[in-house]
Amino acid sequence: MTEKQIRENIYQTVDIILEERLKSLSFNYILEGTIISKNK
């Protein structure tokens, strides 16, 4: 693998990790939101 390929692989991996983080964050946010509105 060339340095360029390695770098591209790292970027892809980081992208996936960030995407998953965002998904779970927004999911938790929605869950908390629904729980809070139910408690009101």
C-alpha positions as CSV (number, residue, x, y, z in Angstrom):
1,M,0.0,0.0,0.0
2,T,1.2,3.5,-0.8
3,E,1.2,6.3,1.7
4,K,-1.7,7.8,-0.2
5,Q,-3.8,4.6,0.1
6,I,-3.0,4.4,3.8
7,R,-4.0,8.0,4.3
8,E,-7.3,7.4,2.4
9,N,-8.0,4.4,4.5
10,I,-7.5,6.3,7.7
11,Y,-9.8,9.1,6.5
12,Q,-12.5,6.6,5.6
13,T,-12.2,4.9,9.0
14,V,-12.4,8.3,10.8
15,D,-15.5,9.2,8.7
16,I,-17.2,6.0,9.7
17,I,-16.4,6.5,13.4
18,L,-17.6,10.1,13.3
19,E,-20.8,9.1,11.5
20,E,-21.6,6.4,14.0
21,R,-20.9,8.8,16.9
22,L,-23.3,11.4,15.4
23,K,-26.0,8.7,14.9
24,S,-25.8,7.5,18.5
25,L,-25.6,11.1,19.7
26,S,-28.7,12.3,17.9
27,F,-30.4,9.0,18.9
28,N,-29.7,9.7,22.5
29,Y,-30.8,13.3,22.1
30,I,-34.1,12.2,20.6
31,L,-34.6,9.6,23.3
32,E,-33.9,12.2,26.1
33,G,-36.2,14.6,24.3
34,T,-39.1,12.1,24.3
35,I,-38.5,11.1,27.9
36,I,-38.4,14.8,29.0
37,S,-41.6,15.7,27.1
38,K,-43.4,12.6,28.6
39,N,-42.4,13.7,32.1
40,K,-43.9,17.2,31.6
